[in-house]
Amino acid sequence: MRNKNKNRVNIAFFSIIMAILFSFLAGCSGNECADKVSTFKFDFQGDTYKIRSIYQAKDVEPRNELLCKKFYAADYDRDRIIDDIMLGEADMDEAQMIYDYGLALLASENLLEETEPANHTYCCSLTKYNLEIKTFQPGDAVPFNKFRITEKDKELPIISLFIDKSCDGILEETLSGNIPLKDAQELYKNMLEKGLTEEKITKCEDMLVVCR
């Protein structure tokens, strides 16, 4: 489980999704627009890394990527949290630490921009928690759900994040926070059932996903 510092939790609470702001590497030609991708290179503990932000590309939804010789990781919703190691072998905590460092460098150079959250999100509010399910359907990866729990009764709201890797209604991994996986699973199950009743969640080929 990853421990998040207070600044990071505060950023997540306000749903600020960060994207890299600097010149596109490719522009538009004629009536057809080319891929729009920007890249930031930095060194960390003797190795070179790249944060690549994809704004527009064929068959790839907008996202941030962390790349190096050893692995390729993705932050699908650009919320500063690594969602998946796409290629290679890397510890998620290590990848997250490197990603945090690179984003901090970008922030120090005023190269970060706020962007609006993507759709495919279902939210509800309970007495103690605000809950959110967000479905990701990247063209080059298996669809998955991210489940976010925000504890209300804290001076500084605490965020817990979990992953349902195959949208089958089962949370397999804790990304951050203090809520036990077992307790999160119960909240997730109830929210999925509520979403199905409200037609905010749909079942497609045994996958439970947020309606578009």
Phi, psi and omega per residue, in radians:
M1 nan 2.441 -3.117
R2 -1.633 2.361 3.072
N3 -1.631 2.253 -3.123
K4 -1.839 2.462 3.091
N5 -1.393 2.966 -3.028
K6 -1.132 -0.653 -3.140
N7 -1.078 -0.701 -3.101
R8 -1.192 -0.715 3.116
V9 -1.093 -0.702 3.137
N10 -1.094 -0.697 3.099
I11 -1.112 -0.757 -3.128
A12 -1.137 -0.649 -3.097
F13 -1.056 -0.707 -3.134
F14 -1.456 0.141 3.081
S15 0.952 0.700 3.107
I16 -1.487 2.050 3.106
I17 -1.803 2.113 -2.995
M18 -1.695 2.373 3.047
A19 -2.211 2.665 -3.113
I20 -1.373 2.319 -3.085
L21 -2.035 1.788 2.939
F22 -2.895 -3.108 -2.926
S23 -1.024 2.436 3.035
F24 -1.190 2.546 3.090
L25 -1.401 -0.385 -3.136
A26 -2.401 2.548 -3.119
G27 -1.972 -2.693 -3.105
C28 -1.856 2.525 3.117
S29 -2.201 2.081 -3.128
G30 1.132 -2.364 -3.132
N31 -1.587 -0.147 -3.086
E32 -1.878 2.205 -3.080
C33 -1.566 2.292 3.138
A34 -1.332 3.003 3.082
D35 -0.993 2.429 3.101
K36 -1.985 1.906 -3.043
V37 -2.434 2.398 3.045
S38 -2.166 2.589 -3.028
T39 -2.312 2.416 3.082
F40 -2.185 2.135 -3.112
K41 -1.801 2.429 3.116
F42 -2.652 2.814 3.108
D43 -1.874 2.484 3.117
F44 -2.513 2.050 3.124
Q45 0.867 0.785 3.029
G46 1.528 -0.094 3.130
D47 -1.998 2.693 -3.130
T48 -1.781 2.354 -3.118
Y49 -2.264 2.810 3.050
K50 -2.275 2.377 2.909
I51 -1.820 2.080 -3.124
R52 -1.967 2.229 3.115
S53 -1.906 2.109 -3.132
I54 -1.725 2.041 3.126
Y55 -1.646 -0.670 -3.123
Q56 -2.708 2.172 3.104
A57 -2.763 2.601 -3.109
K58 -1.101 2.205 3.054
D59 1.142 0.248 3.117
V60 -2.289 2.154 3.105
E61 -1.282 2.665 3.115
P62 -0.939 2.385 -3.129
R63 -2.948 2.965 2.985
N64 -1.862 2.584 3.117
E65 -2.301 2.534 3.020
L66 -1.965 2.127 -3.048
L67 -2.195 2.534 2.999
C68 -2.755 -3.068 -3.124
K69 -1.186 -0.455 -3.027
K70 -1.590 -0.546 -3.063
F71 -2.747 2.962 3.095
Y72 -2.373 2.072 -3.084
A73 -2.099 2.735 -3.081
A74 -2.269 2.456 2.968
D75 -2.001 1.640 -2.939
Y76 -1.165 -0.664 -3.098
D77 -1.816 0.158 3.066
R78 0.949 0.801 3.114
D79 -1.833 0.303 3.107
R80 1.340 0.218 -3.140
I81 -2.130 2.171 3.092
I82 -1.146 2.195 -3.112
D83 -1.659 -0.527 -3.010
D84 -2.792 2.553 2.932
I85 -1.661 1.855 -3.019
M86 -1.342 -0.712 -3.121
L87 -2.435 2.641 3.079
G88 1.444 -3.063 -3.123
E89 -2.076 2.186 3.123
A90 -2.776 2.579 3.031
D91 -1.361 2.343 -3.103
M92 -1.036 -0.686 -3.141
D93 -1.122 -0.707 3.122
E94 -1.137 -0.783 3.122
A95 -1.077 -0.691 3.138
Q96 -1.131 -0.714 3.134
M97 -1.086 -0.731 3.129
I98 -1.174 -0.733 3.127
Y99 -1.089 -0.772 3.096
D100 -1.003 -0.752 -3.121
Y101 -1.107 -0.802 3.140
G102 -1.104 -0.726 3.114
L103 -1.144 -0.624 3.103
A104 -1.114 -0.684 3.081
L105 -1.100 -0.750 3.107
L106 -1.087 -0.722 3.137
A107 -1.121 -0.682 -3.127
S108 -1.154 -0.394 3.133
E109 -1.791 0.220 3.127
N110 0.989 0.742 -3.113
L111 -1.956 0.419 3.096
L112 -2.009 2.546 -3.101
E113 -2.354 2.476 3.053
E114 -1.350 2.415 3.037
T115 -2.245 2.752 -3.121
E116 -1.277 2.495 3.087
P117 -1.062 2.612 3.108
A118 -1.273 2.887 3.058
N119 -1.362 -2.761 -3.124
H120 1.127 0.693 -3.126
T121 -2.187 2.353 3.100
Y122 -2.122 2.204 -3.065
C123 -2.167 2.628 2.974
C124 -2.672 2.821 -3.064
S125 -2.142 2.291 3.046
L126 -1.949 -3.139 -3.122
T127 -1.049 -0.773 -3.062
K128 -1.778 -0.366 -2.981
Y129 -2.322 2.643 2.800
N130 -1.785 2.317 -3.065
L131 -2.077 2.576 3.127
E132 -2.569 2.319 2.990
I133 -2.019 2.228 3.103
K134 -2.186 2.235 -3.138
T135 -1.723 2.332 3.081
F136 -2.012 2.298 3.119
Q137 -2.258 1.119 3.131
P138 -1.102 2.450 -3.059
G139 -1.106 -0.422 -3.070
D140 -1.948 0.369 -3.138
A141 -2.642 2.863 3.137
V142 -1.239 2.373 3.081
P143 -0.989 2.560 3.096
F144 -2.608 2.818 3.090
N145 -1.940 2.472 2.982
K146 -1.936 2.221 -3.109
F147 -1.912 2.127 -3.100
R148 -1.979 2.275 3.072
I149 -2.089 2.155 3.086
T150 -1.953 2.089 3.125
E151 -1.372 2.175 -3.043
K152 -1.360 -0.660 -2.939
D153 -1.514 0.653 3.104
K154 -2.084 2.524 3.093
E155 -1.035 -0.746 3.003
L156 -2.016 1.923 -3.049
P157 -0.910 2.362 3.136
I158 -1.739 2.256 -3.127
I159 -1.812 2.289 2.987
S160 -2.064 2.336 -3.088
L161 -2.158 2.433 -3.114
F162 -2.419 2.736 -3.112
I163 -2.120 2.289 2.928
D164 -1.822 1.719 -2.912
K165 -1.157 -0.428 -3.088
S166 -2.221 0.263 3.111
C167 0.989 0.608 -3.129
D168 -1.755 0.133 3.115
G169 1.585 0.060 -3.125
I170 -2.024 2.162 3.073
L171 -1.426 2.169 -3.104
E172 -1.800 -0.395 -2.968
E173 -2.498 2.442 3.024
T174 -1.712 2.194 3.102
L175 -1.610 -0.626 -3.122
S176 -2.889 2.870 3.023
G177 1.808 3.100 -3.021
N178 -1.867 -0.165 -3.065
I179 -1.347 2.237 3.128
P180 -1.053 2.577 -3.113
L181 -1.014 -0.653 -3.132
K182 -1.083 -0.760 3.137
D183 -1.205 -0.684 3.108
A184 -1.103 -0.668 -3.137
Q185 -1.063 -0.707 3.136
E186 -1.134 -0.747 3.096
L187 -1.124 -0.702 -3.136
Y188 -1.122 -0.791 3.138
K189 -1.040 -0.818 -3.129
N190 -1.132 -0.663 -3.139
M191 -1.209 -0.670 3.081
L192 -1.076 -0.751 3.135
E193 -1.115 -0.719 3.104
K194 -1.116 -0.739 3.136
G195 -1.130 -0.659 3.083
L196 -1.115 -0.730 3.122
T197 -1.112 -0.690 -3.116
E198 -1.493 -0.006 -3.105
E199 1.070 0.544 3.015
K200 -1.645 -0.389 3.074
I201 -2.027 2.434 3.096
T202 -2.178 2.645 3.097
K203 -1.851 2.109 -3.103
C204 -2.366 2.035 -3.136
E205 0.915 0.853 3.105
D206 1.169 0.207 3.081
M207 -1.907 2.379 3.092
L208 -1.753 1.954 -3.046
V209 -2.289 2.714 3.088
V210 -1.255 2.375 -3.127
C211 -1.128 2.508 3.099
R212 -1.313 nan nan
